[in-house]
């Protein structure tokens, strides 16, 4: 949330993510937004992934997993549990 100005901007970014996923034959099932403060969203994300069946995780960069522990170890653990970790290759654009 630190990178968006308001809820409207966040909703616009979510719509862009959904459109991008649809254009590439994917379905966006959840969007996690990290609020300033303790990293509770990251743990909610991990719990949700481990409860699902092989759902992939897309992160802007691998270091975004650092709130859960060592990013490479978290990625390897998720892969071991059949969850591929995908790194976004295009940087996000700022919306107005």
C-alpha positions in Angstrom: 0.0 0.0 0.0 3.0 2.3 0.5 3.2 2.6 -3.3 -0.3 3.7 -4.1 -2.1 6.9 -3.1 -5.6 5.6 -2.4 -8.1 2.8 -2.7 -9.1 3.9 -6.2 -5.5 3.6 -7.4 -5.3 0.1 -5.8 -8.5 -1.0 -7.6 -7.2 0.3 -10.9 -4.0 -1.7 -10.5 -6.1 -4.8 -9.6 -8.1 -4.3 -12.8 -4.9 -4.0 -14.8 -3.5 -7.2 -13.2 -6.8 -9.1 -14.0 -6.7 -7.8 -17.6 -3.1 -8.8 -18.1 -3.8 -12.3 -16.6 -6.8 -12.8 -18.9 -4.8 -11.7 -22.0 -2.3 -14.4 -21.2 -4.8 -17.2 -20.5 -4.4 -17.0 -16.8 -6.9 -16.4 -14.0 -6.0 -14.1 -11.1 -7.5 -15.6 -8.0 -6.1 -13.4 -5.2 -4.2 -10.2 -4.8 -2.4 -9.6 -1.6 -1.6 -6.0 -0.5 1.0 -5.5 2.1 0.1 -2.7 4.5 2.8 -0.8 6.4 3.6 -2.4 9.7 4.2 -6.1 10.6 4.2 -8.5 7.6 1.0 -10.3 8.4 -0.1 -10.3 4.8 2.9 -12.4 3.8 2.0 -15.1 6.3 -1.7 -15.0 5.1 -0.4 -15.5 1.6 1.8 -18.5 2.5 -1.0 -20.1 4.4 -3.5 -19.6 1.5 -1.0 -21.0 -1.0 -0.2 -24.1 1.1 -4.0 -24.7 1.4 -4.5 -24.6 -2.3 -3.5 -27.2 -4.9 -0.5 -26.0 -6.9 -1.5 -22.4 -7.3 1.5 -20.3 -8.6 2.7 -17.2 -6.9 3.7 -14.1 -8.9 5.9 -11.6 -7.1 7.6 -8.4 -8.4 11.0 -9.7 -7.2 12.2 -12.7 -5.2 13.2 -10.4 -2.3 9.4 -9.8 -1.7 9.4 -13.2 0.1 12.0 -12.0 2.7 9.2 -11.3 5.2 8.7 -15.1 5.4 12.4 -16.0 5.7 15.3 -16.4 3.3 13.7 -15.8 -0.2 15.5 -18.8 -1.9 14.5 -21.2 0.9 10.9 -19.9 0.7 10.8 -20.3 -3.1 12.3 -23.8 -2.8 9.8 -24.8 -0.1 6.9 -23.6 -2.3 8.2 -25.5 -5.3 8.5 -28.6 -3.2 4.9 -28.1 -2.3 4.0 -27.9 -6.1 3.6 -24.1 -6.1 5.7 -22.4 -8.8 7.1 -18.9 -7.9 7.0 -16.6 -10.9 8.9 -13.3 -11.1 7.2 -10.4 -12.8 9.5 -9.3 -15.7 7.8 -6.1 -16.5 8.0 -3.3 -13.9 4.7 -1.9 -12.7 3.6 1.4 -14.2 2.5 4.2 -11.9 -1.2 5.0 -12.4 -2.6 8.5 -12.2 
